[in-house]
Protein backbone atom coordinates (compact mmCIF):
# COMPACT_ATOMS: atom_id res chain seq x y z
CA UNK A 1 0.00 0.00 0.00
CA UNK A 2 1.16 3.53 -0.69
CA UNK A 3 1.67 5.63 2.42
CA UNK A 4 -0.58 8.66 2.57
CA UNK A 5 0.12 11.92 4.31
CA UNK A 6 -1.91 12.75 7.37
CA UNK A 7 -2.79 16.29 8.42
CA UNK A 8 -0.25 17.38 11.04
CA UNK A 9 -1.49 16.80 14.58
CA UNK A 10 0.04 15.62 17.82
CA UNK A 11 -0.70 11.95 18.47
CA UNK A 12 1.06 11.74 21.81
CA UNK A 13 -2.07 11.38 23.93
CA UNK A 14 -3.66 8.86 21.56
CA UNK A 15 -0.46 6.81 21.45
CA UNK A 16 -0.08 6.87 25.24
CA UNK A 17 -3.73 5.92 25.72
CA UNK A 18 -3.64 3.02 23.23
CA UNK A 19 0.06 2.23 22.71
CA UNK A 20 -0.45 -1.15 21.06
CA UNK A 21 -3.27 -0.40 18.62
CA UNK A 22 -3.22 3.30 17.73
CA UNK A 23 -0.81 3.04 14.77
CA UNK A 24 -2.58 0.05 13.23
CA UNK A 25 -5.98 1.68 13.60
CA UNK A 26 -4.72 4.77 11.81
CA UNK A 27 -3.10 2.71 9.06
CA UNK A 28 -6.29 0.74 8.51
CA UNK A 29 -8.36 3.92 8.47
CA UNK A 30 -6.28 5.54 5.74
CA UNK A 31 -5.41 2.33 3.87
CA UNK A 32 -1.63 2.67 4.23
CA UNK A 33 1.38 1.19 5.99
CA UNK A 34 2.56 4.55 7.28
CA UNK A 35 1.55 8.10 8.05
CA UNK A 36 2.95 11.39 9.33
CA UNK A 37 2.02 12.91 12.66
CA UNK A 38 3.61 14.58 15.71
CA UNK A 39 4.69 12.64 18.82
CA UNK A 40 6.06 14.52 21.81
CA UNK A 41 5.88 17.64 19.61
CA UNK A 42 8.29 16.12 17.08
CA UNK A 43 7.56 15.42 13.43
CA UNK A 44 7.12 11.66 13.33
CA UNK A 45 6.47 8.92 10.78
CA UNK A 46 4.63 5.85 12.03
CA UNK A 47 5.02 2.53 10.21
CA UNK A 48 3.68 -1.01 10.46
CA UNK A 49 3.89 -4.26 8.53
CA UNK A 50 6.67 -6.59 7.30
CA UNK A 51 7.83 -4.36 4.44
CA UNK A 52 7.95 -1.36 6.73
CA UNK A 53 9.89 -3.44 9.27
CA UNK A 54 12.44 -4.42 6.61
CA UNK A 55 12.82 -0.73 5.81
CA UNK A 56 13.14 0.23 9.47
CA UNK A 57 15.99 -2.24 10.01
CA UNK A 58 18.01 -0.93 7.06
CA UNK A 59 21.08 0.41 8.90
CA UNK A 60 22.02 2.57 5.93
CA UNK A 61 18.76 4.48 6.29
CA UNK A 62 18.15 4.53 10.03
CA UNK A 63 20.18 5.10 13.18
CA UNK A 64 19.46 4.44 16.85
CA UNK A 65 21.79 6.95 18.49
CA UNK A 66 19.70 9.60 20.25
CA UNK A 67 16.44 8.10 18.99
CA UNK A 68 14.86 6.85 22.19
CA UNK A 69 13.06 9.54 24.21
CA UNK A 70 14.72 10.57 27.45
CA UNK A 71 12.00 9.02 29.70
CA UNK A 72 12.72 5.59 28.16
CA UNK A 73 16.50 5.97 28.43
CA UNK A 74 16.21 7.04 32.06
CA UNK A 75 14.06 4.05 33.01
CA UNK A 76 13.78 1.04 30.72
CA UNK A 77 17.06 1.13 28.82
CA UNK A 78 19.51 3.18 30.85
CA UNK A 79 22.01 5.67 29.45
CA UNK A 80 24.80 4.47 27.15
CA UNK A 81 23.53 0.94 26.51
CA UNK A 82 23.78 -1.15 23.37
CA UNK A 83 20.30 -0.13 22.16
CA UNK A 84 21.51 3.39 21.41
CA UNK A 85 24.62 2.46 19.41
CA UNK A 86 25.14 2.19 15.65
CA UNK A 87 27.64 0.75 13.21
CA UNK A 88 30.85 -0.92 14.38
CA UNK A 89 30.33 0.21 17.98
CA UNK A 90 26.92 -1.49 18.02
CA UNK A 91 28.13 -4.72 16.43
CA UNK A 92 31.06 -4.89 18.83
CA UNK A 93 28.87 -4.34 21.91
CA UNK A 94 26.15 -6.65 20.59
CA UNK A 95 28.67 -9.48 20.27
CA UNK A 96 29.10 -9.31 24.03
CA UNK A 97 25.47 -10.34 24.45
CA UNK A 98 25.52 -12.86 21.64
CA UNK A 99 28.42 -14.64 23.37
CA UNK A 100 26.20 -15.13 26.44
CA UNK A 101 23.55 -16.95 24.42
CA UNK A 102 25.23 -20.35 24.07
CA UNK A 103 22.47 -23.00 24.20
CA UNK A 104 24.05 -24.84 27.13
CA UNK A 105 24.18 -21.62 29.16
CA UNK A 106 20.57 -20.80 28.38
CA UNK A 107 19.57 -24.30 29.51
CA UNK A 108 21.21 -23.60 32.87
CA UNK A 109 19.05 -20.49 33.28
CA UNK A 110 15.97 -22.52 32.37
CA UNK A 111 16.85 -25.12 34.98
CA UNK A 112 17.28 -22.44 37.64
CA UNK A 113 13.91 -20.93 36.83
CA UNK A 114 12.16 -24.31 36.77
CA UNK A 115 13.58 -25.08 40.21
CA UNK A 116 12.32 -21.71 41.46
CA UNK A 117 8.85 -22.42 40.09
CA UNK A 118 8.69 -25.82 41.74
CA UNK A 119 9.87 -24.50 45.12
CA UNK A 120 7.26 -21.77 44.96
CA UNK A 121 4.55 -24.23 43.92
CA UNK A 122 5.40 -26.47 46.88
CA UNK A 123 4.91 -23.46 49.16
CA UNK A 124 1.62 -22.52 47.54
CA UNK A 125 0.42 -26.11 47.86
CA UNK A 126 1.36 -26.36 51.54
CA UNK A 127 -0.33 -23.17 52.69
CA UNK A 128 -3.28 -23.34 50.29
CA UNK A 129 -3.26 -19.63 49.61
CA UNK A 130 -4.57 -17.86 46.55
CA UNK A 131 -1.74 -16.25 44.59
CA UNK A 132 -1.38 -13.55 41.95
CA UNK A 133 0.91 -15.25 39.48
CA UNK A 134 2.46 -12.10 37.98
CA UNK A 135 3.55 -10.77 41.37
CA UNK A 136 4.98 -14.13 42.43
CA UNK A 137 7.17 -14.45 39.34
CA UNK A 138 9.45 -11.43 39.82
CA UNK A 139 11.40 -12.64 42.87
CA UNK A 140 11.78 -16.08 41.26
CA UNK A 141 13.16 -14.65 38.05
CA UNK A 142 15.41 -12.24 39.97
CA UNK A 143 16.97 -15.08 41.98
CA UNK A 144 17.37 -17.25 38.88
CA UNK A 145 18.94 -14.63 36.62
CA UNK A 146 21.27 -13.27 39.31
CA UNK A 147 22.53 -16.77 40.06
CA UNK A 148 22.97 -17.42 36.33
CA UNK A 149 24.63 -14.07 35.62
CA UNK A 150 27.05 -14.27 38.55
CA UNK A 151 25.53 -11.30 40.39
CA UNK A 152 25.66 -11.82 44.19
CA UNK A 153 22.24 -11.56 45.80
CA UNK A 154 21.59 -12.03 49.51
CA UNK A 155 18.27 -13.56 50.54
CA UNK A 156 17.38 -10.40 52.46
CA UNK A 157 17.64 -8.23 49.33
CA UNK A 158 15.74 -10.40 46.85
CA UNK A 159 12.39 -8.62 47.25
CA UNK A 160 13.98 -5.16 47.01
CA UNK A 161 15.99 -5.94 43.89
CA UNK A 162 12.99 -7.67 42.32
CA UNK A 163 10.86 -4.54 42.90
CA UNK A 164 13.55 -2.31 41.42
CA UNK A 165 14.09 -4.48 38.33
CA UNK A 166 10.34 -4.77 37.86
CA UNK A 167 9.98 -0.98 37.99
CA UNK A 168 12.35 -0.58 35.04
CA UNK A 169 9.86 -2.20 32.65
CA UNK A 170 6.55 -2.27 34.52
CA UNK A 171 6.45 1.44 35.42
CA UNK A 172 8.63 2.98 32.68
CA UNK A 173 5.64 3.75 30.46
CA UNK A 174 3.44 4.95 33.30
CA UNK A 175 2.61 8.56 34.09
CA UNK A 176 2.97 10.43 37.35
CA UNK A 177 4.34 8.80 40.52
CA UNK A 178 4.84 5.33 38.98
CA UNK A 179 7.13 6.79 36.31
CA UNK A 180 9.07 8.70 38.96
CA UNK A 181 9.43 5.42 40.87
CA UNK A 182 10.85 3.84 37.71
CA UNK A 183 13.45 6.60 37.43
CA UNK A 184 14.40 6.17 41.07
CA UNK A 185 14.66 2.41 40.59
CA UNK A 186 16.96 2.94 37.61
CA UNK A 187 19.37 4.95 39.77
CA UNK A 188 19.29 2.25 42.46
CA UNK A 189 19.89 -0.57 39.96
CA UNK A 190 22.72 1.27 38.20
CA UNK A 191 24.40 2.02 41.53
CA UNK A 192 24.03 -1.59 42.70
CA UNK A 193 25.45 -3.07 39.51
CA UNK A 194 28.25 -0.48 39.28
CA UNK A 195 29.43 -1.72 42.67
CA UNK A 196 29.24 -5.31 41.42
CA UNK A 197 31.33 -4.43 38.36
CA UNK A 198 33.93 -2.60 40.44
CA UNK A 199 34.14 -5.47 42.93
CA UNK A 200 34.80 -7.94 40.10
CA UNK A 201 37.49 -5.70 38.65
CA UNK A 202 39.10 -5.29 42.06
CA UNK A 203 39.05 -9.03 42.70
CA UNK A 204 36.63 -8.77 45.59
CA UNK A 205 34.14 -10.92 43.71
CA UNK A 206 35.09 -13.80 41.43
CA UNK A 207 32.16 -15.07 39.36
CA UNK A 208 32.77 -17.80 36.81
CA UNK A 209 34.35 -16.57 33.61
CA UNK A 210 31.39 -17.63 31.47
CA UNK A 211 28.89 -15.50 33.42
CA UNK A 212 27.44 -12.21 32.27
CA UNK A 213 28.83 -10.37 35.30
CA UNK A 214 32.41 -11.46 34.60
CA UNK A 215 32.29 -10.86 30.86
CA UNK A 216 30.61 -7.47 31.09
CA UNK A 217 32.88 -6.30 33.91
CA UNK A 218 35.90 -7.04 31.70
CA UNK A 219 34.36 -5.94 28.39
CA UNK A 220 35.97 -3.27 26.24
CA UNK A 221 34.70 -0.64 23.87
CA UNK A 222 35.28 -0.91 20.12
CA UNK A 223 38.33 1.35 20.59
CA UNK A 224 39.85 -1.08 23.11
CA UNK A 225 39.14 0.92 26.25
CA UNK A 226 37.58 -0.82 29.26
CA UNK A 227 33.87 -0.08 29.54
CA UNK A 228 33.20 2.65 32.08
CA UNK A 229 31.75 1.09 35.24
CA UNK A 230 28.45 2.93 34.84
CA UNK A 231 28.07 1.71 31.23
CA UNK A 232 28.97 -1.85 32.25
CA UNK A 233 26.28 -1.59 34.93
CA UNK A 234 23.71 -0.58 32.31
CA UNK A 235 24.68 -3.55 30.15
CA UNK A 236 24.50 -5.92 33.10
CA UNK A 237 21.03 -4.55 33.80
CA UNK A 238 20.29 -5.31 30.13
CA UNK A 239 20.71 -8.96 31.08
CA UNK A 240 18.80 -8.89 34.38
CA UNK A 241 15.91 -6.57 33.52
CA UNK A 242 14.61 -8.30 30.35
CA UNK A 243 14.87 -11.69 32.02
CA UNK A 244 12.72 -10.50 34.93
CA UNK A 245 10.38 -8.94 32.35
CA UNK A 246 9.77 -12.45 31.01
CA UNK A 247 7.23 -12.60 33.84
CA UNK A 248 4.92 -10.84 31.37
CA UNK A 249 5.26 -13.65 28.83
CA UNK A 250 4.85 -16.36 31.46
CA UNK A 251 1.59 -14.80 32.64
CA UNK A 252 0.41 -14.45 29.03
CA UNK A 253 1.32 -18.12 28.53
CA UNK A 254 -0.84 -19.06 31.53
CA UNK A 255 -3.61 -16.88 30.11
CA UNK A 256 -3.41 -18.64 26.74
CA UNK A 257 -3.42 -22.11 28.33
CA UNK A 258 -6.60 -21.18 30.18
CA UNK A 259 -8.46 -19.29 27.44
CA UNK A 260 -7.49 -21.56 24.51
CA UNK A 261 -7.86 -25.05 26.00
CA UNK A 262 -8.12 -26.91 22.68
CA UNK A 263 -4.89 -25.38 21.38
CA UNK A 264 -3.29 -26.03 24.78
CA UNK A 265 -4.22 -29.71 24.54
CA UNK A 266 -2.58 -29.99 21.12
CA UNK A 267 0.52 -28.25 22.49
CA UNK A 268 0.94 -31.03 25.05
CA UNK A 269 1.45 -33.60 22.28
CA UNK A 270 5.15 -32.89 21.69
CA UNK A 271 7.94 -30.32 21.44
CA UNK A 272 6.99 -29.10 17.96
CA UNK A 273 3.43 -28.39 19.03
CA UNK A 274 4.62 -26.83 22.29
CA UNK A 275 7.00 -24.51 20.48
CA UNK A 276 4.29 -23.49 18.04
CA UNK A 277 2.01 -22.63 20.96
CA UNK A 278 4.72 -20.56 22.64
CA UNK A 279 5.54 -18.66 19.47
CA UNK A 280 1.88 -17.94 18.88
CA UNK A 281 1.67 -16.48 22.40
CA UNK A 282 4.56 -14.19 21.47
CA UNK A 283 2.85 -13.17 18.22
CA UNK A 284 -0.73 -12.90 19.41
CA UNK A 285 -0.30 -11.12 22.74
CA UNK A 286 1.02 -7.59 23.29
CA UNK A 287 4.53 -7.25 24.72
CA UNK A 288 6.61 -4.25 23.67
CA UNK A 289 4.46 -2.00 21.45
CA UNK A 290 6.93 -0.16 19.22
CA UNK A 291 10.50 0.89 18.50
CA UNK A 292 11.98 4.26 17.56
CA UNK A 293 14.78 5.23 15.17
CA UNK A 294 15.92 8.33 13.30
CA UNK A 295 16.48 8.77 9.58
CA UNK A 296 20.18 8.68 8.70
CA UNK A 297 19.94 10.09 5.14
CA UNK A 298 16.88 11.51 3.35
CA UNK A 299 14.92 9.17 1.09
CA UNK A 300 11.39 8.51 -0.17
CA UNK A 301 9.39 5.32 0.35
CA UNK A 302 5.96 4.76 -1.16
CA UNK A 303 5.46 8.44 -1.72
CA UNK A 304 6.34 9.34 1.86
CA UNK A 305 9.32 11.62 2.41
CA UNK A 306 11.83 10.69 5.13
CA UNK A 307 13.97 13.79 5.87
CA UNK A 308 17.27 13.38 7.69
CA UNK A 309 16.91 12.98 11.48
CA UNK A 310 13.13 12.46 11.28
CA UNK A 311 11.74 10.38 14.16
CA UNK A 312 10.24 7.08 12.97
CA UNK A 313 8.18 4.62 15.02
CA UNK A 314 7.73 0.97 14.01
CA UNK A 315 4.58 -0.70 15.34
CA UNK A 316 5.65 -4.15 16.57
CA UNK A 317 2.25 -5.35 17.75
CA UNK A 318 0.62 -4.19 14.51
CA UNK A 319 3.27 -5.93 12.43
CA UNK A 320 2.65 -9.17 14.31
CA UNK A 321 -1.04 -8.77 13.41
CA UNK A 322 -0.61 -7.57 9.84
CA UNK A 323 -2.96 -9.41 7.45
CA UNK A 324 -0.39 -9.27 4.64
CA UNK A 325 1.77 -11.69 6.64
CA UNK A 326 -0.70 -13.53 8.87
CA UNK A 327 -3.95 -15.18 7.83
CA UNK A 328 -6.74 -14.29 10.25
CA UNK A 329 -4.20 -12.43 12.45
CA UNK A 330 -6.55 -11.77 15.36
CA UNK A 331 -7.21 -15.49 15.90
CA UNK A 332 -5.03 -17.56 18.22
CA UNK A 333 -3.75 -20.34 15.94
CA UNK A 334 -0.48 -22.04 16.97
CA UNK A 335 -0.57 -24.35 13.96
CA UNK A 336 0.50 -21.43 11.77
CA UNK A 337 3.99 -21.80 13.29
CA UNK A 338 4.03 -25.55 12.83
CA UNK A 339 3.28 -25.09 9.13
CA UNK A 340 6.21 -22.82 8.26
CA UNK A 341 8.64 -20.48 10.03
CA UNK A 342 7.94 -16.76 9.68
CA UNK A 343 10.32 -14.35 7.99
CA UNK A 344 12.65 -12.06 9.94
CA UNK A 345 10.34 -9.06 9.47
CA UNK A 346 6.94 -10.80 9.85
CA UNK A 347 7.46 -11.91 13.44
CA UNK A 348 8.88 -9.05 15.51
CA UNK A 349 7.82 -9.33 19.19
CA UNK A 350 11.38 -8.41 20.21
CA UNK A 351 12.51 -6.66 17.06
CA UNK A 352 13.21 -7.82 13.52
CA UNK A 353 16.04 -8.67 11.19
CA UNK A 354 19.34 -10.24 12.18
CA UNK A 355 20.34 -10.65 15.82
CA UNK A 356 24.00 -9.73 15.40
CA UNK A 357 24.07 -7.22 12.57
CA UNK A 358 20.82 -5.51 13.53
CA UNK A 359 18.90 -4.54 16.64
CA UNK A 360 16.86 -7.72 17.14
CA UNK A 361 17.01 -8.74 20.79
CA UNK A 362 19.25 -11.77 21.45
CA UNK A 363 17.22 -12.37 24.61
CA UNK A 364 14.58 -14.06 22.45
CA UNK A 365 16.29 -17.39 23.11
CA UNK A 366 16.06 -16.80 26.86
CA UNK A 367 12.38 -15.92 26.56
CA UNK A 368 11.60 -19.14 24.67
CA UNK A 369 13.59 -21.25 27.14
CA UNK A 370 11.79 -19.76 30.14
CA UNK A 371 8.39 -20.11 28.47
CA UNK A 372 9.12 -23.76 27.66
CA UNK A 373 10.05 -24.44 31.29
CA UNK A 374 6.94 -22.62 32.51
CA UNK A 375 4.78 -24.58 30.04
CA UNK A 376 6.04 -27.88 31.43
CA UNK A 377 5.45 -26.79 35.01
CA UNK A 378 1.97 -25.40 34.35
CA UNK A 379 0.77 -28.32 32.24
CA UNK A 380 2.50 -31.38 33.75
CA UNK A 381 4.12 -30.74 37.10
CA UNK A 382 1.46 -28.78 38.98
CA UNK A 383 -2.30 -28.43 39.01
CA UNK A 384 -4.28 -25.34 39.89
CA UNK A 385 -7.64 -23.65 39.62
CA UNK A 386 -8.36 -20.35 37.90
CA UNK A 387 -11.12 -18.62 39.88
CA UNK A 388 -13.52 -16.08 38.46
CA UNK A 389 -11.56 -12.91 37.71
CA UNK A 390 -11.06 -10.18 35.12
CA UNK A 391 -8.80 -11.81 32.55
CA UNK A 392 -9.32 -9.06 29.99
CA UNK A 393 -6.08 -7.60 28.68
CA UNK A 394 -5.40 -4.01 29.67
CA UNK A 395 -4.09 -2.54 26.42
CA UNK A 396 -3.75 0.88 28.02
CA UNK A 397 -0.82 -0.05 30.25
CA UNK A 398 2.79 -0.91 29.47
CA UNK A 399 3.27 -3.80 29.47
CA UNK A 400 -0.25 -5.00 28.74
CA UNK A 401 -1.43 -7.66 31.20
CA UNK A 402 -4.59 -9.43 32.29
CA UNK A 403 -6.31 -6.96 34.60
CA UNK A 404 -6.31 -9.54 37.41
CA UNK A 405 -2.59 -10.38 36.87
CA UNK A 406 -3.79 -14.03 36.69
CA UNK A 407 -4.99 -15.33 40.04
CA UNK A 408 -4.47 -19.03 40.87
CA UNK A 409 -5.70 -21.14 43.80
CA UNK A 410 -5.78 -24.73 44.89
CA UNK A 411 -2.23 -25.32 43.69
CA UNK A 412 -1.01 -28.90 44.03
CA UNK A 413 1.97 -30.93 42.86
CA UNK A 414 1.52 -33.74 40.36
KANORRA-V384816 format. One record per backbone hydrogen bond with DSSP energy under -1.0 kcal/mol. NH is the residue of the N-H (numbers start at 0). CO is the residue of the C=O. Records with the same first field share a line. If there is no record, write none. Layout:
BEGIN
NH = CO + CO
END
This chain:
BEGIN
10 = 37
14 = 10
15 = 11
16 = 12
17 = 13
21 = 17
24 = 20
25 = 21
26 = 22
27 = 23
28 = 24
29 = 25
30 = 26
31 = 26
34 = 45
36 = 43
37 = 8
38 = 41
41 = 38
43 = 36
44 = 310
45 = 34
46 = 312
47 = 32
52 = 48
53 = 49
54 = 50
55 = 51
56 = 52
57 = 54
60 = 57
61 = 57
62 = 293
66 = 63
71 = 68
72 = 68
73 = 69
76 = 71
77 = 72
83 = 80
84 = 81
89 = 85
90 = 86
91 = 87
92 = 88
93 = 89
94 = 90
97 = 93
98 = 94
99 = 96
100 = 97
105 = 101
106 = 102
107 = 103
108 = 104
109 = 105
110 = 106
111 = 107
112 = 108
113 = 109
114 = 110
115 = 111
116 = 112
117 = 113
118 = 114
119 = 115
120 = 116
121 = 117
122 = 118
123 = 119
124 = 120
125 = 121
126 = 122
127 = 123
130 = 407
132 = 405
133 = 404
135 = 131
136 = 132
140 = 136
141 = 137
142 = 138
143 = 139
144 = 140
145 = 141
146 = 142
147 = 143
148 = 144
149 = 145
150 = 145
156 = 153
160 = 156
161 = 157
162 = 158
163 = 159
164 = 160
165 = 161
166 = 162
167 = 163
168 = 165
169 = 165
170 = 166
173 = 170
179 = 175
180 = 176
181 = 177
182 = 178
183 = 179
184 = 180
185 = 181
186 = 182
187 = 183
188 = 184
189 = 185
190 = 186
191 = 187
192 = 188
193 = 189
194 = 190
195 = 191
196 = 192
197 = 193
198 = 194
199 = 195
200 = 196
201 = 197
203 = 198
204 = 198
210 = 207
212 = 148
214 = 210
215 = 211
216 = 212
217 = 213
218 = 215
220 = 224
223 = 220
226 = 218
231 = 227
232 = 228
233 = 229
234 = 230
235 = 231
236 = 232
237 = 233
238 = 235
239 = 235
240 = 236
243 = 239
244 = 240
245 = 242
246 = 243
247 = 244
249 = 245
250 = 246
251 = 247
252 = 248
253 = 249
254 = 250
255 = 251
256 = 252
257 = 253
258 = 254
259 = 255
263 = 259
264 = 260
265 = 261
266 = 262
268 = 265
273 = 269
274 = 270
275 = 271
276 = 272
277 = 273
278 = 274
279 = 275
280 = 276
281 = 277
282 = 278
283 = 279
284 = 280
290 = 313
292 = 311
293 = 62
294 = 309
295 = 60
298 = 305
300 = 303
303 = 300
305 = 298
308 = 294
309 = 306
310 = 42
311 = 292
312 = 44
313 = 290
314 = 46
315 = 288
316 = 288
318 = 314
319 = 315
321 = 318
324 = 321
325 = 321
330 = 327
335 = 332
336 = 333
338 = 334
339 = 335
346 = 342
350 = 347
352 = 343
357 = 353
359 = 353
360 = 349
363 = 360
364 = 361
366 = 362
367 = 363
368 = 364
369 = 365
370 = 366
371 = 367
372 = 368
373 = 369
374 = 370
375 = 371
376 = 372
377 = 373
378 = 374
379 = 375
380 = 375
381 = 376
382 = 411
384 = 408
390 = 388
393 = 400
394 = 392
396 = 393
402 = 391
403 = 389
404 = 401
407 = 130
408 = 384
411 = 382
413 = 380
END
